[in-house]
Amino acid sequence: MNPIPKLMKITEVKVWLVEGVKYNWTMLKVVTDTGHSGVGEATNWPGSPIIEAAARHVGERVIGLDPMRTDFIWTKLYRDLNWIGPFGASMCAISGLDMALLDLKAKVLGVPMYQLLGGAFRTSIPLYANYWFTGGGHDAADYAEQARVVKDAGFGGLKFDPFAHTNYLYGTDLDTNLALTPEMQERAVEVTRAVREAVGPGLDMMIETHAMMNGRMAVRMAERLAPFGMTWYEEPAGPESADTLRALRERLPGNVSICIGERHYTRHGFRPVLEKHVCDIIMPDITRCGGPSEMKRIATMAEAYNVLVAPHNPNGPLSTLASAHVCAAIPNLFRCEFMFNDVPWRDAVLSHPLDVRDGHLHLSDRPGLGVDLVEEELERHPGIRGLGERHNFYV
């Protein structure tokens, strides 16, 4: 291992907006005066150019700082930018920078990132599949056929939103108040039944709602889908009120677990959710919640409440790797989300491809995240800007 420099300074933070399968990825690279570098991801949507601009601004704020002071930089940025809100675009930028700084620090030290997070409980990370249903006509038969492909690939779980192709394409003037017609309700039941029959009783089946049903309808559909053995019922309400989520939890069937957290930012956002015992599983998103440092802190909080962690991750490959490193370093892991179908250049933007086998992501012992970005490949796939940016609720 090379000697650790006594002092380094950040000299540049590069940012790229890259087209992904669902929406744009926001990628970062921190460069120092000693030639060391680290890579990160700050992906969020819609409006990813806002995230890109925030990442560039946050990058400018850390020029000249010592990148090894990772917690100091996180705290300084959080306090400096808190005036515009402790979440949203600024926290996505902090999340991506935190990821890049931890990658850099681990590479300087010559250890995998999970060693900085306390060491590994495991290096083979169990995954569940999302975005596996992109082919066909999205009816029950199509879902069943594609679900069998997921099972045959060795995944122990899959997630889908049986309401996505009905409610979100209906009432675009908001006249329905997030209701479902009887026909839409029946279609969701048929799709869910078909998937469960296709994969059998042993596979975890997560039902997503994207908080796109009113409270009455969310309870009604939980009651109708519960007999199919949901592993969890995701986001029956939005993130705005832990009290509302608690009230819904009390109305759901007793065997239905709730998972929330993709739109909760930092430990402060998760605190009332845990204190009010809203859910059985949380799903922090590493490119939103505050990066690997903060996700580890959130997971430790969740452990105190006997709550499992299943990171939300419909993002790019750096998000996948960083989430997996946190998953390696926590005892209360359930599964990590994985994009089953992705753009053909997903692995091409990395110096080493993701090692996904038998429904698990296998982490290497290479330093940091174990990869670098291939800048030329990033630039071959510029992100879609403006209103042409992909925006759907299917994942």
N, C-alpha and C positions, 0 to 999 in steps of 0.2 A: 504494500500500500504506500502511495506517495505521502510525503510529509504534509500535514494539514497547515495551510497558510495561516499565519498569525492574524492577518487582517485581509479581508476581501471587501470589495465595493461593487454594488450593482451598477453596471454602466448602461444597460439597455434592457428593455422588455419588448420583445417582438410579439405581435398579435396577428392572427389570421382568422378570417371567416371562411369556413369550408363547408361545402354542400354535404349534408348527410342524408340518410334514407328517409327520415321523418322531417327533420328541420336542420338548420345550419348548426355546425359545431363552431365554438369559439376556442381557438388554441393559442397557448402562450409559450414563450421561451424566455427565461431570465438568463442574462449573460453577465459575467463579472470581469473585472480587470485582470484576473488571474487565468482566464481562459476556461474556468468552470462554468457549467450551465445546467439548467433544470427545465423540465417541461411540465405544462399543466393544461387544464381545460376548464372553461367557465361557461359552458353551454347552458342556455335557457331560451325560452320562446314564449309567445310570438314576439316579434320585434327584436330579433337577434342583433340588428345593427346598433340598438341601444346598449346591449351587453358588450358588443365590440368596442363602442366608444368608452364605456365605463372601464373596460379592461385597459385601454390605452391610457386613460386618465390615472388610474391606480398605478399603472406602470411608471408613469412620470413622477408620481409622489414618492417612489421608493429609490429613485436614482441616488447613488451615493451611500446608501445604507448597507450594513453588513448582512448578507443573506443568511448567515448562520443564526442570527437572532430571530428565529421564526416566530416564536410566541410574542416577542416584543413588536414585530412588524404587524402581526395580526391585530393585536390590541390597539396599536397606534392608529391603524387604518380604520378599525371599527369605531374608535372614539372620534377620530377626525371627521368621518363621513356620517356619523349618526344623525347629524342635523338634517340630512335628507331622507332619513328613515333607516332602521336597522335591518332592512331586508331589500328585496328587489335587485335591481341592476348592480348597485354598489356591492351587495353581498356576494353576488355571482362573481364579480371581478375579484373580490377578496378571496373567494373560494378557489378560483383558478390560480391566483398568485400563491396562495398557501400550498397548493399541490406542487407547483413548480419549485418553490423554495425547499419543501421537504425532499423532493426528488434530487435537487442540487445538493442539499446537505448530506443525504444518504450516499450520493455518489462520491462526495468528498471523503466521507468516512469509509467508503468501500463496503457498505452493507445494504441489503434490501430495505425498502421503506418500512416494512412491517417491524423491523428491529427498532426503529425510532419510536414506534407506537407501543412498545412493550414486549415485542417478540411474538412468535407465532404459536397459536394453538393448533393451527393447521395450515398447510400450503396448497391443499386441493379444495377449492371453494365450490360448494354446491350452488347450482344455478337454477332459476326457473325461466322459462321461455316466454317472451312477449314478441309481438309483431311477427307471429308465425302464420297469421291468417290473411295475408295480403293477396293471395290468389283466389280465383273463382268468383262466384257471384255473391258470396257472403250469406248464403242460406245455410240451413242446418246440415245438409249433406256436405257442402263445401267445408264447413267448419270441422265436421267429423273426420273427413278425409285428411285435412291438414293436421289435425290433432294427433292422428296416428303417426304421422311423420315425426312429430316432436317426441312421442313416446319411443319410437324406433331409434331415434338418435340418442337415447339414453337419459333424457331429461326427467327429473323426478317431479317436475311441476310445470304448470303453464298458467298464463293469465290472459283474460280477454274481457271485453266490454260487450255484452250481448245487446246493449241498447244503442251502441254507437252508430249503427246505420239506420236508425229510426229517429230517435229524439233529436239528434243533432242536425238532421236534415229536414226537420219538420218545424213549422212555426218560426221561420227566420226573423219575423218581426216581433218575436218574444211574446206572442199572444197566448201561448199555451201555459205559461208560468211553470215550465219544466214538468209537465204532465205527460203521460203516455196514454194513447188510445187503447181500447181493448185489443185491437189487432196488434199493436206494438208490444203489448204485454205478452200476448200469446207467442209472438215470434221470439221474444227473449227466452221464454220458457222452452220452446222447441230447440233453440240453438244450444242452450245449456244442457238440456237432456241429451242431445246428440253428442256433445263433447264428452260428457261423463260416460255414456255408453261406449264411446270409441276408445277411451283411455283406460277404462276399468276403475275399480274402487280404490286402487292403491296409489294413484297419482294425485299430487296436490293440485287443486283447481281453484284459482283465485278469480273472484268476480269483481271487476272494476265498474265504477259508476261515474267517475270524474265529477262527482258532486253535481250532476246534471239532472237530478230529480228533486221535486219538492219533498218535504218531510213525509207527508202522507204516502206519496208514491214510493219513496225509498223504503218505508216500512212494509208496504204491501208487496213489493217485489222481493224483499228479503224473505218474507213468509213463503212466497211461492217457489223461490229457488233453494231454500234451506234443505228440502228433501234430497237434493242432488249432491249433498256433501261438500259445501263450500269450505275451502281452507280459510279464506277470509272474505269479507265484504268490504270493499275499499271505498273510502271517502263517501259515506252516505250523506255527508254535509261538508260544506267548505271549511276552510281553516280559521274563519273569523272568530268563532266562539266555541270555546271548550265546553261551555254550559249547554249549548245546542247539541253538540256531539254527544254529551253525556245523556241528555234527554232522549235522543234517538236510540242510544245504546240500550236504555232501559225498556224501550218499546220493541226491540228486535227479539226474535226467537232466541231462547237461551243457549242454543248450540251454535249460534252464529258469532264468529270472532270478527272484530273490526281491525282494520289496518289503515292508518293515516300517516301523513307526514311529508308527502312530496312537496307540499306548499308551505311547510313550516320552516322557519329560518332560525338557526342558532339554538343553543341550549335554552335561551330565554323563551323562544317560541314553543319549545317542547315541554317546558316546565309545567304550565297549567294542564296540559294534556295528560301528563303522567300523574300529577297530584290529584286530578279528578278521576283517575282510573277509567279513561275514555276508551282505551283500546288494549288489545292483547299483543299487537305487533306494531312497530313503527317503521316507517320507510323514508328516512332522511335521504335527500339527494345530494351527493357530494359536491356537485357544481353549483348548488344553491345554499346549502345549510351552513357553509363556512369552511369547506375543504376538509381534507383528512384530519387535521388537528381537531377541528370542531366536531366532526362526526364521531371521533373516538370519545370525546367528552360526552356527547349525547348518548352514545351507547353505554357508557359507564353509568350515567344517570338512569337509563332505562333498566339496567341490571338491578338497581336498588328497588325497582318496582316490579321485578319479575316479568319484565316485558322483553320480547324478542325483537331482533333487528333484521330487517330485510331491505337493504338499500334499493331505493328507486334509481333506475339507470337506463333510460331510453336514449342515451347520449352517445358520444363518440368513444373511441377505444381507450383514450387516456382516462376518462371517467370510469370505464370498466376496470382498468388495471388498478387505479387508486382505490376504488370501492373494494376490490378484492384484497388489497393490502390491509385495509381497515378490517374487513371480514376475517382476515387471518389472525388479527391481533385482539379479537374480542371473544369472550366465552359465550355470549348470548346471541349468537348468529342463528338465523333460520335459513334463508337462501338469499342470493343476490340476483337481481333482475338482469336479463341478457337479451339483446336484440337478436332473435333467431334468424331473421332476414335483414340484410344490411347492404350498403353500397359496395360494389366490387373493389373499391380502393380503400376499404377500412383498414386492412393490414398493410397496404402499400404505403400508407403515410407513416408507418412505424419501421424502425430499424430491425425489429423482430416481430413476427406475427403473434397474435393471441394464441395461446395453447389451450384450446377447448376440446376436451375429449370426454365422452360418456357423461355429458351433462355437468361437467365440472370445468372450472378454469384453473389450470395448474400454474402456480407461480414459480418463476425461476429464482435462482440465488444471485442473479446479476444485481449490481448496485442500483439503488433508487427504485424507480418503477420498472427497471429492467429494459427500458427502451429509450431511444431518442426519436425525435421527429425528423422525417425526410422532407425538408423544406420545399424542394423542387416539386414533390408530389402534392403537397398542400396547395401550392400555387397553381397546379393544373386543374383544381376543382374549386374555384371561387364560389362562395356562398350566394344563394339566391336572395336578392335584396328587394326591398319595397314590398308591396302587397302581393307579389308573386311568390313570396316565401311560403313554403309548405306550412299548413296549419290545420291539423285535424286532431280529433280526440280518440283515435282508435287505440292509442297506447297510453 
